[in-house]
Amino acid sequence: MKKNIYLFLASVAILSFSSCEDTSVKALDTSFASFVTNTLDIGVEAGSETSKEVKIYTTNITSSDRSIPVMIAEGTDADAGAYSVPSTVTIPSGSNVGTMNIDIKDVGLELSTDKSLVLRLESSDEMITGETLTVALSQLCPNSGIKVKLNLTFDSWPEEAAWRIKDASGAVVLASITPFNYGAYTGMAGSSITIADCLASGTYTMEVYDQYQDGGTDYSVTANGVLVFSASGNYGAGTSSSFTI
């Protein structure tokens, strides 16, 4: 980030002025390079691909091109076929800004779970580099649909849990099981799951039920990452709430 660059320059100034043996200010030969940001989100529709430009800044300008190796770092869990990254990024002569493209394909991506691509710039004797860049890769809904995610955390009796989402006309668009009933999550005591699907813009109602009528399962629903419904488990026989996306 730019903040890192400014901190590095400040450190250079302090070191230069603190020497008792030489009071002249000397520029260090070593430069500093960093991604413009530490995090980035890239979404791609099912079966398609996309590309995103990323900028890299350095603290100085030189009269010749500089090449910085780009490495895949620890923490990457995306399928290798889901991304293409150049092996180096070039800082052109007369500039302190370089650009590179990250190409993303819908390979191994799912609506319910994002994947991570972590990149780092390789340091050298001539170049100190900053923090890694973590890219969150996600599958988008087609035709400008809205990604709805349901996160469920079960208690000791998950078989008692049931839920459904209805549209404005009362039609069921998503449900724990079809035909609607209890028992969808038998054997999943103490676990958590995420369910994702695509919905069109509109008003919907989330309905939660508990067969034993004492609550238990925790629910949260997001639409394109925005929380639209939650229930902590203290809802007795059930609860419901409408939301617009």
C-alpha positions as CSV (number, residue, x, y, z in Angstrom):
1,M,0.0,0.0,0.0
2,K,1.1,3.6,-0.5
3,K,1.3,3.9,3.3
4,N,4.2,1.4,3.3
5,I,6.1,3.5,0.7
6,Y,5.7,6.6,2.8
7,L,6.9,4.9,5.9
8,F,10.0,3.5,4.1
9,L,10.9,7.0,2.8
10,A,10.6,8.4,6.3
11,S,12.9,5.7,7.6
12,V,15.5,6.5,4.9
13,A,15.4,10.2,5.9
14,I,15.9,9.4,9.6
15,L,18.9,7.0,8.9
16,S,20.5,9.6,6.6
17,F,20.4,12.4,9.2
18,S,21.3,10.3,12.2
19,S,24.9,9.5,11.1
20,C,27.5,11.3,13.3
21,E,30.4,10.6,10.9
22,D,28.8,12.0,7.7
23,T,26.3,14.8,7.9
24,S,25.5,14.7,4.1
25,V,22.2,13.2,2.9
26,K,22.8,10.1,0.8
27,A,20.1,8.2,-1.1
28,L,20.1,4.5,-0.6
29,D,20.7,2.3,-3.7
30,T,18.0,-0.1,-2.6
31,S,14.5,0.7,-3.7
32,F,11.2,-0.4,-2.2
33,A,8.3,-1.9,-4.2
34,S,4.7,-2.8,-3.1
35,F,1.3,-3.7,-4.4
36,V,-1.0,-0.7,-4.3
37,T,-3.4,-2.8,-2.1
38,N,-3.1,-5.9,0.1
39,T,-6.5,-7.3,-0.8
40,L,-8.5,-7.6,-4.0
41,D,-11.8,-9.3,-5.0
42,I,-12.3,-10.7,-8.4
43,G,-15.6,-12.4,-9.5
44,V,-16.2,-14.4,-12.6
45,E,-19.5,-15.8,-14.0
46,A,-19.9,-19.5,-14.3
47,G,-18.1,-20.9,-17.4
48,S,-16.4,-17.6,-18.2
49,E,-13.2,-15.7,-17.6
50,T,-12.1,-12.2,-16.7
51,S,-9.0,-10.1,-16.1
52,K,-8.0,-7.5,-13.5
53,E,-5.1,-4.9,-13.7
54,V,-3.0,-4.5,-10.6
55,K,-0.5,-1.7,-10.0
56,I,2.9,-1.9,-8.2
57,Y,4.6,1.2,-6.9
58,T,8.3,1.8,-6.2
59,T,9.9,4.6,-4.1
60,N,12.3,5.8,-6.8
61,I,12.6,6.4,-10.5
62,T,15.5,5.0,-12.6
63,S,16.7,5.5,-16.1
64,S,16.3,1.8,-17.0
65,D,13.5,-0.8,-16.8
66,R,13.3,-2.9,-13.6
67,S,11.9,-6.4,-13.5
68,I,10.5,-7.8,-10.2
69,P,9.6,-11.5,-9.9
70,V,6.0,-12.3,-9.0
71,M,5.6,-15.4,-6.9
72,I,2.6,-17.6,-5.8
73,A,2.7,-17.4,-2.0
74,E,1.6,-19.7,0.9
75,G,-2.1,-19.4,1.5
76,T,-3.2,-20.0,-2.1
77,D,-6.0,-22.6,-2.3
78,A,-7.4,-21.7,-5.7
79,D,-7.1,-24.3,-8.4
80,A,-4.0,-23.7,-10.5
81,G,-6.2,-23.6,-13.6
82,A,-8.3,-20.8,-12.2
83,Y,-5.6,-18.1,-12.6
84,S,-2.8,-16.9,-14.7
85,V,-0.2,-14.5,-13.3
86,P,2.9,-13.1,-15.1
87,S,6.2,-14.3,-13.7
88,T,7.6,-10.8,-13.5
89,V,6.3,-7.2,-13.4
90,T,8.2,-4.4,-15.2
91,I,8.7,-0.9,-13.8
92,P,9.4,1.1,-16.9
93,S,12.3,3.6,-17.0
94,G,11.4,7.0,-15.9
95,S,8.5,5.8,-13.8
96,N,7.8,4.4,-10.4
97,V,4.6,2.5,-11.4
98,G,4.3,-0.9,-13.0
99,T,1.1,-2.8,-14.0
100,M,0.3,-6.5,-14.5
101,N,-2.9,-8.4,-15.3
102,I,-4.4,-11.2,-13.3
103,D,-6.5,-13.5,-15.5
104,I,-9.2,-15.5,-13.8
105,K,-11.2,-18.5,-15.2
106,D,-14.1,-20.3,-13.6
107,V,-12.2,-23.4,-12.7
108,G,-12.8,-25.1,-9.4
109,L,-14.9,-22.1,-8.2
110,E,-18.3,-22.4,-6.4
111,L,-21.0,-20.0,-5.5
112,S,-20.8,-21.0,-1.8
113,T,-17.1,-20.8,-1.3
114,D,-14.5,-18.2,-2.3
115,K,-10.9,-19.2,-3.1
116,S,-7.7,-17.4,-2.4
117,L,-4.8,-16.5,-4.6
118,V,-1.8,-15.0,-2.6
119,L,0.9,-13.1,-4.5
120,R,4.2,-11.7,-3.3
121,L,6.9,-9.7,-5.0
122,E,10.4,-11.3,-4.7
123,S,13.0,-9.2,-2.9
124,S,16.5,-8.8,-4.1
125,D,19.7,-6.9,-3.2
126,E,18.4,-4.0,-5.2
127,M,14.8,-4.1,-4.3
128,I,13.0,-4.5,-0.9
129,T,9.3,-5.6,-1.3
130,G,6.2,-5.0,0.8
131,E,3.3,-7.2,1.9
132,T,1.6,-9.9,-0.1
133,L,-1.6,-9.4,-2.1
134,T,-4.5,-11.7,-1.3
135,V,-7.0,-12.0,-4.1
136,A,-10.4,-13.5,-3.3
137,L,-11.7,-15.4,-6.3
138,S,-15.5,-16.0,-6.4
139,Q,-18.1,-17.3,-8.8
140,L,-20.7,-14.7,-9.8
141,C,-24.4,-15.2,-10.6
142,P,-25.2,-15.0,-14.3
143,N,-27.4,-12.3,-15.9
144,S,-26.8,-9.8,-13.0
145,G,-28.4,-12.2,-10.5
146,I,-27.8,-11.7,-6.8
147,K,-25.8,-14.3,-4.9
148,V,-27.6,-15.4,-1.7
149,K,-25.7,-17.3,0.9
150,L,-27.2,-19.1,3.8
151,N,-24.9,-20.1,6.7
152,L,-26.3,-22.6,9.1
153,T,-24.7,-23.7,12.4
154,F,-26.4,-26.7,14.0
155,D,-27.0,-27.7,17.6
156,S,-27.2,-31.3,18.8
157,W,-30.5,-31.9,17.0
158,P,-30.1,-30.7,13.4
159,E,-32.8,-33.0,12.1
160,E,-35.3,-30.6,13.7
161,A,-34.3,-27.7,11.5
162,A,-36.1,-26.6,8.4
163,W,-36.2,-23.4,6.4
164,R,-37.5,-21.9,3.1
165,I,-37.4,-18.7,1.2
166,K,-40.5,-17.4,-0.6
167,D,-40.8,-14.7,-3.2
168,A,-43.3,-11.9,-3.2
169,S,-46.0,-14.1,-4.7
170,G,-45.5,-16.7,-1.9
171,A,-43.8,-19.2,-4.2
172,V,-40.9,-21.2,-2.6
173,V,-37.7,-20.4,-4.4
174,L,-35.2,-22.1,-2.0
175,A,-35.7,-24.6,0.8
176,S,-33.9,-27.0,3.1
177,I,-35.6,-30.0,1.4
178,T,-38.2,-30.7,-1.3
179,P,-41.0,-31.5,-0.6
180,F,-40.7,-29.2,2.4
181,N,-40.3,-31.2,5.7
182,Y,-37.9,-31.8,8.6
183,G,-34.9,-34.2,8.5
184,A,-32.8,-32.6,5.8
185,Y,-29.8,-32.3,8.1
186,T,-29.9,-35.6,10.1
187,G,-26.5,-36.6,11.4
188,M,-24.9,-33.1,11.1
189,A,-24.9,-32.3,14.8
190,G,-22.5,-29.5,15.8
191,S,-21.4,-28.8,12.2
192,S,-21.8,-25.7,9.9
193,I,-22.7,-25.5,6.3
194,T,-23.0,-22.8,3.6
195,I,-25.6,-22.9,0.9
196,A,-25.6,-20.5,-2.1
197,D,-27.9,-19.8,-5.0
198,C,-28.8,-17.0,-7.3
199,L,-32.0,-14.9,-7.0
200,A,-33.4,-12.0,-9.0
201,S,-33.9,-8.6,-7.5
202,G,-37.1,-8.4,-5.4
203,T,-38.6,-8.9,-2.0
204,Y,-38.4,-12.3,-0.3
205,T,-39.4,-13.9,3.0
206,M,-37.1,-16.1,5.0
207,E,-38.9,-18.7,7.2
208,V,-37.2,-20.8,9.9
209,Y,-38.8,-23.7,11.7
210,D,-37.9,-26.1,14.5
211,Q,-39.8,-29.4,14.8
212,Y,-39.4,-29.6,18.6
213,Q,-40.3,-25.9,18.9
214,D,-37.3,-24.9,21.0
215,G,-35.1,-23.3,18.4
216,G,-31.5,-24.3,18.1
217,T,-29.9,-23.9,14.7
218,D,-28.3,-20.5,14.0
219,Y,-29.0,-18.9,10.6
220,S,-27.5,-16.0,8.7
221,V,-28.4,-14.9,5.1
222,T,-26.4,-12.5,3.0
223,A,-27.1,-11.1,-0.5
224,N,-24.0,-10.1,-2.4
225,G,-22.2,-10.0,1.0
226,V,-24.8,-7.9,2.8
227,L,-26.5,-9.4,5.8
228,V,-30.3,-9.5,5.2
229,F,-31.4,-12.1,7.8
230,S,-30.2,-13.7,11.0
231,A,-31.6,-15.9,13.8
232,S,-29.5,-16.8,16.8
233,G,-31.4,-20.0,17.7
234,N,-33.7,-18.5,20.3
235,Y,-36.9,-18.5,18.2
236,G,-38.9,-21.4,19.6
237,A,-41.1,-23.0,16.9
238,G,-39.8,-20.6,14.3
239,T,-39.4,-17.1,13.0
240,S,-39.6,-15.2,9.7
241,S,-38.6,-11.9,8.2
242,S,-38.8,-10.2,4.8
243,F,-35.9,-8.6,2.9
244,T,-35.4,-6.8,-0.4
245,I,-32.5,-7.3,-2.7
